[in-house]
Amino acid sequence: MENLHNIYLEEAEDLFSKIEESLLLLEKAPDDSSLIAEVFRSMHTLKGSSSMYGSNKVADFVHNLETIYDKVRGREIDLSQPIIEATFKSLDHLKKIVESPDIPDPIDAKYHEKLTAEILGLLDESEGTDKITTQVQGTKRKTFLISFTPDKDIFTNGTKPILLIDELTDLGTSQVFSYMEKGLSSKKYDPKKCYTSWDILLVADEDENPIKDVFIFVEETSKISVTKVFDGNLLSLPEFTSQLPPVDLNGNRLTLKTVKSFISKIPKKVLEMQEEENEIMEIDVTEEVAVEETQKTQGSEESITSIRVASDKLDELMNQVSELVTTQAGLSMYSENNFDPVLNAIADNVEKLSRQLRDIAFEMTLIQISNLFRRFNRVTRDISNQLGKAVKFVTEGGETELDKKIIDSLSDPLMHLIRNSLDHGIESREERIKTGKPEKGTIKLSSYYSGAKVYIQIEDDGRGIDAEKIREKAITNRLISKDDKLSEKEIFDLIFVPGFSLAKSVTDISGRGVGMDVVKKNILDIRGDISVESKMGQGTKITLGLPLTLSVIDGLLVKVQSTSFIVPLVDIKKCFEIKREELSNDFNELIKLEDDKIPYLDLRKEFLIKDEDVPAKVSIILLENESNRIAVCVDSIVGEYQAVLKPVGKYYRNQEFVSGATILGDGSIALVLDAYKIIARKIVKQKKSA
Amino acid sequence: MKKNILVVDDSESIRELVGNSLENAGYFVLKGINGKDGVEVLRNFDDNVSLIITDLFMPEMDGIDLIREVRKDSIYKFVPILMLTTESQAEKKLEGKKAGATGWMVKPFEEGKLLRIVKKVIG
């Protein structure tokens, strides 16, 4: 907070000098509207931030000045010399009082009043005083009928009506009825419009005003009425609730008249009793709360906050949830195709529930990566001792959460990378002292979220990787030829090629043939990617990008003929549509997009799908990873799809593009494409043919 | 998953104050220093934003134009947008609503109110 206050003071300082500068210019050109606007805006900002930082006196003072400049801006008054004078004086005064907004010095306080009066005098008319209304709120329970008919276009300004209903029902006990516009055919139905209205019976202690406040953002555009129908809790009376219509209202709104007629049918005795009870209840409630609270404090000491569950039970739960999500997708699809409001409502509910269930189940399988990081602390210490090197091991972002399965399969690759850093990266003490580096080397293991991925970095301040050495080695191994021009990044990527090891001698720690290629394979297996950055003499940084979870991916559902595929959304850059002729013109399998030639992969060709009813237009999905781009051609794009990933059988193990399969809502199967592998293979092919 | 919120205000102190409160409440906060910058931040962000909170008076591009610009983008057609206003801006409030704003927050406000309103529009 201290820090924030300093930002405020600095900003105020800035604004003062900005206003002063503009004022000086305005003295010469009092009609310059852009300068006036500038002064006004600065004052407005100053007022806003002053009020937020509790300096009300400053805010009020600036408010008056702002009003003057608002009028100047609106050409209601001219910017006269007295106004400019007063503004300068005010600025000097403000500079003093922003630091101590309570104005402790009596001389300053007097001056403050004098200046305020002067400014108010400059204003043609002083502001009307705020009316203060006090309301005495009763605490008795009341039953309200609220009818809420949203504007059809309510979604277009970002309002989610359902949140308003939630907020309303949080105020007390309630019964919510919804009404859907009659005679709506699926053809006329526009998903961007709101066809539903709500009638709500709410029992609350509040007055009408807090209830109306719920609708504050929509009151001008939507029809809202809040009426108190009864002093007491109607919803607790079976005599009343038994008369209520079903929640979908059978197509008739719940009007005030209907509710009143329901009330009139309740025997008088019952009503009177309810009113009395209401009074007694008040006392009861407070007692109950007190009891509850003592129970809470007692309970919190003993209650168990977590339990251990066998991980295979969690796996089983995840499996079942995945099945549920698939089944639900089927239900949703069926209900969409068969327009039946009741079925729709049920399907929506099932969808909501299964989504929540899925989220909770996912969260349960997530564990903090610090569990894994901790393991390496000890290992680093042992190995560095063994090697006679001094190493500081730092971890960061241990609170990052990942799927347990991913964390399990990260252990080996991370171990390998850390060993590499210790063995080859960090120099010996003597060498470090000679090169002017701190005697102790540092290895940093960090983790963070970005987009839909988790990144893990292993960073050392050792000697770095010698790109030239890798090049030479790659040439002797005939991986590349002498004339090949490779970027630094491409050179570093060579260390992931099987059998490529830079270690001169096999030590105990690393370089036993299990090389970086295995690390890469392990990371690819969990749908991750790996990249290396290194500077000679300064250190190496290896970054792993990982998905949050293995079992579900957000994908784009696409079609070629009748075959469906899923492309992971994280890898997609853009989607286009082009004419089919534009594709076939090119033998190099390149298409021109945005002045750039991009290699493409036609799924129709790759998967040997028959050329029947080939549409005239092709949808192009542009995939991108790091610096490489590739286009994938399909017939049509269906839409976003949350795919539950299932492994493909062993016959598919050696195929190149598919990372799994998923069952769609209609029971058919879609293959999930592996964007990373597609890009990698296509780039290699391109290089070879070039 | 954390929800992302874009806060656009030319006043650094307000940006920080609002940003801090939201971050402490568990949101991921992006910041823009004026309308133009806000739109750019939004376009360069590789994830979706669940809510935009914007000041109205700003240099380069003001809040109303920001709202209009954002609403043009199909991804952000239905995303809630809150305006930061002062008590005297009734007309601006209406103009903002017409441009597609969801609601408003009158300065000054304390953290509790901010979080309540944020919760009101994004749940």
Interface residues (C-beta under 8 A of the other chain):
Chain A: L4 I7 Y8 E10 E11 E38 F40 R41 H44 T45 K47 G48 S49 S51 M52 Y53 G54 A59 H63 T67 F155 T156 N157 G158 T159 K160 L163 L164 D166 E167 K192 I216 F217 E220 T221 Y449 G451 A452
Chain B: K2 D10 S11 E12 S13 I14 E16 L17 N20 D46 D47 D55 F57 M58 P59 R71 K77 F78 V79 P80 I81 L84 T86 S88 L94 K97 G100 A101 T102 G103 W104 K107 P108 F109 K120 V121 I122 G123
